[in-house]
Amino acid sequence: MVYRVVLVSNGEYKKTMWRSLTKETSFIHFHKLIEKNKEIKFPKKFINTNAIIPVKFNLYVTKPTEPSDVFRTLRDDFGRTYTEKPLGDWTILASENYNVEEKFWIHGMDAKANRPNIDTIVKKLMLGAYRKNMVKQVIVVHNKLIIYNEDQFDMVLCKCMDDAQRLHHTLAKIAKKLKIKSLIFMGTAQPAVMGRMYGIIQEHTHWPIEKIRRYTTRP
């Protein structure tokens, strides 16, 4: 008998996090992974699989399904009970919600080979933030988060506007906690400033306007 702790994305198997010959050892590592998961700083909320869709991750403890197995009785989001189906040919013994750290495409970095997490964005945000007379603006343009002033331009491309807005709000909370007053969080760009923001992005990226106007990372 092989027990597995597996990561599941929207109900589909993603990968095996741990495997063991004993149920006890599998549950020990299951709880260790759940505890360590509290360290996630900016959880992934969307995936790009044929479309930009919301994602929910879970961690399961599983075993090979046997004829004598009794599947769990659970409740859905509306409080209705149902019998849980096996995951392929595995019976699910336990489950917990799980977070995966989001990775970002930052303009100027390799979009596939070098996708940093929120820590890198915070470093860019804080660059020179304590200098006298330093002011930076942070604004959301569609799915893009822009950090800029006369000396700096950084652009983070998120999967969609919701993700860019969530990143904007998270960075604002971090700046407030660190008592940094040189950062001006502008929220989401309104139509009155959109043309100017398009110009700033185009000046620094040389992208065609059609690419700048995209609302998601899908082509």
C-alpha positions in Angstrom: 0.0 0.0 0.0 1.4 3.4 -1.0 0.0 6.5 0.6 0.4 9.8 -1.2 0.1 13.5 -0.3 -0.9 15.2 -3.5 -1.6 18.7 -4.7 -4.8 19.2 -6.6 -5.8 22.2 -8.8 -9.5 22.7 -9.4 -10.1 19.1 -8.6 -7.4 17.7 -10.9 -4.2 16.0 -9.9 -1.2 18.4 -10.1 1.7 16.6 -8.4 2.7 14.3 -5.6 4.2 16.1 -2.6 5.1 13.0 -0.6 4.7 9.3 -0.7 5.0 6.7 2.0 4.3 3.1 2.8 2.5 4.0 6.0 -0.6 6.0 6.7 0.9 7.6 9.8 3.9 9.0 8.1 1.8 10.4 5.3 -0.4 12.3 7.8 2.7 13.6 9.6 4.0 15.2 6.4 0.5 16.3 5.3 0.2 18.4 8.5 3.8 19.7 8.1 3.0 20.9 4.6 -0.2 22.6 5.9 1.7 24.4 8.7 4.4 25.5 6.3 1.8 26.8 3.9 1.0 29.6 6.3 4.2 31.3 5.1 2.7 32.0 1.6 2.7 35.8 1.1 0.7 36.3 -2.1 -1.3 33.2 -3.1 -2.2 32.3 -6.7 -5.8 33.0 -7.4 -5.9 32.6 -11.2 -4.4 30.2 -13.7 -3.9 30.6 -17.5 -5.1 27.3 -19.0 -6.8 28.0 -22.3 -8.4 31.0 -20.5 -7.8 33.0 -17.3 -9.8 31.2 -14.7 -10.1 31.2 -10.9 -8.1 28.4 -9.2 -8.5 26.6 -5.9 -5.8 24.3 -4.6 -6.2 21.5 -2.2 -3.8 19.1 -0.5 -5.1 15.4 -0.3 -3.9 12.3 1.6 -4.7 9.4 -0.7 -4.4 5.6 -1.0 -5.2 3.2 -3.8 -8.9 2.5 -4.0 -10.1 -0.9 -2.7 -13.5 -2.5 -3.0 -14.1 -2.1 0.7 -13.4 1.6 0.8 -16.1 3.9 2.2 -15.9 7.4 0.5 -16.2 10.5 2.6 -19.5 12.4 3.0 -19.0 16.2 2.5 -21.0 19.4 2.2 -20.8 21.7 -0.8 -20.9 25.5 -0.7 -24.6 25.4 -0.3 -24.6 23.1 2.6 -25.8 20.1 0.7 -24.2 16.7 1.4 -22.7 14.5 -1.2 -20.4 11.5 -1.5 -16.9 12.3 -2.5 -15.6 10.6 -5.7 -12.2 9.0 -5.7 -9.3 11.0 -7.4 -8.8 8.7 -10.3 -8.1 5.3 -8.7 -7.1 6.9 -5.3 -9.4 7.2 -2.3 -9.1 10.5 -0.5 -8.5 10.2 3.3 -8.1 13.8 4.2 -8.0 17.2 2.5 -7.2 20.9 3.3 -7.2 24.1 1.3 -3.7 24.9 0.1 -2.0 28.1 -1.3 0.6 28.3 -4.0 2.9 31.3 -4.2 2.2 33.5 -7.2 5.1 34.2 -9.6 5.1 37.3 -11.7 6.3 38.4 -15.2 8.2 41.6 -14.7 9.0 43.6 -17.8 12.7 43.2 -18.7 13.0 39.7 -17.2 12.6 36.4 -19.0 8.9 35.6 -18.9 9.4 31.9 -18.6 12.8 31.3 -17.0 12.8 34.1 -14.4 9.4 34.7 -12.7 10.0 36.1 -9.2 7.5 36.2 -6.3 6.2 39.3 -4.5 9.5 39.8 -2.6 11.3 41.0 -5.7 8.4 43.5 -6.4 8.7 44.8 -2.8 12.4 45.4 -3.3 11.7 47.4 -6.5 9.0 49.3 -4.7 11.4 50.1 -1.8 14.3 51.1 -4.0 15.3 54.6 -2.7 11.9 55.0 -0.9 13.5 56.6 2.2 15.5 59.2 0.2 14.6 62.8 0.7 12.2 64.2 -1.9 11.6 60.7 -3.4 8.1 60.1 -4.7 6.9 57.1 -6.6 3.5 56.4 -8.0 1.9 52.9 -8.2 -1.0 52.5 -10.5 -3.0 49.7 -12.1 -3.4 49.8 -15.9 -5.7 46.9 -17.0 -3.6 43.8 -15.9 -0.4 45.8 -15.4 0.9 47.3 -12.2 3.2 50.3 -12.8 5.8 51.6 -10.4 7.3 54.8 -11.7 8.8 58.3 -11.3 11.3 60.3 -13.3 14.1 57.8 -12.5 12.4 54.5 -12.3 9.9 52.4 -14.4 8.9 48.9 -13.4 5.9 47.0 -14.8 4.5 43.8 -13.4 2.2 41.9 -15.7 -0.5 40.0 -13.9 -2.9 37.5 -15.4 -5.9 39.9 -15.1 -7.0 43.2 -13.6 -8.3 41.5 -10.5 -4.8 40.2 -9.8 -3.2 43.5 -10.5 -5.6 45.3 -8.1 -5.0 42.7 -5.4 -1.2 43.2 -5.8 -1.7 47.0 -5.6 -3.6 46.7 -2.4 -1.1 44.2 -0.9 1.8 46.5 -1.6 -0.1 49.5 -0.2 -0.6 47.6 3.1 3.1 46.7 3.2 4.1 50.3 2.6 1.7 51.5 5.3 3.1 48.9 7.8 6.7 50.1 7.0 5.5 53.8 7.4 6.8 54.8 4.0 5.2 58.0 2.8 7.1 58.5 -0.5 4.8 56.0 -2.3 1.6 57.2 -3.8 -0.9 54.4 -4.5 -3.2 55.6 -7.2 -5.5 52.6 -7.5 -6.9 51.7 -11.0 -6.2 54.2 -13.8 -9.3 56.1 -14.8 -10.2 57.1 -18.4 -8.9 60.6 -17.8 -5.3 59.4 -17.2 -5.3 56.3 -19.3 -3.9 58.0 -22.4 -1.0 59.4 -20.4 -0.3 55.9 -18.9 -0.3 54.3 -22.3 2.3 56.9 -23.4 4.5 56.2 -20.4 4.3 52.4 -21.0 5.1 52.8 -24.7 8.0 55.1 -24.0 9.7 52.5 -21.8 8.7 49.3 -23.5 8.3 50.3 -27.2 5.3 48.0 -27.3 2.6 48.5 -29.9 -0.5 50.1 -28.5 -2.6 47.0 -29.1 -0.4 45.0 -26.7 -0.5 47.7 -24.1 -4.3 47.8 -24.2 -4.6 44.1 -23.4 -6.6 43.2 -20.2 -5.0 39.8 -19.6 -1.7 38.0 -20.4 -3.5 35.9 -23.0 -2.5 36.8 -26.5 
